[in-house]
Amino acid sequence: MPRSSAQTQELLGWRPVHPRFLSDLEQHYFTN
């Protein structure tokens, strides 16, 4: 189920500053 951080951003004034976790996975940093 997709989620949004919009409520957290609005409530706390928070903004994400790092790349998405899935982007890291796509870069092959993690292997089996």
C-alpha positions in Angstrom: 0.0 0.0 0.0 1.6 3.3 -1.1 2.3 5.9 1.6 3.1 9.5 1.5 5.2 11.6 3.9 3.1 14.7 3.2 1.4 14.7 6.6 4.8 14.3 8.4 6.3 17.1 6.3 3.4 19.4 7.1 3.2 18.6 10.8 6.9 18.8 11.6 8.2 20.9 8.8 10.4 17.9 7.8 11.8 17.5 4.3 13.6 14.4 3.0 17.2 15.1 2.1 18.6 11.7 1.2 18.0 9.5 -1.8 15.3 7.0 -1.6 16.1 3.5 -0.2 15.0 1.8 -3.4 17.5 3.9 -5.4 20.3 2.5 -3.2 19.1 -1.1 -3.9 19.1 -0.4 -7.6 22.8 0.7 -7.4 23.7 -2.9 -6.3 25.0 -1.8 -2.9 23.2 -4.8 -1.4 23.9 -8.3 -2.7 22.7 -11.8 -1.7 
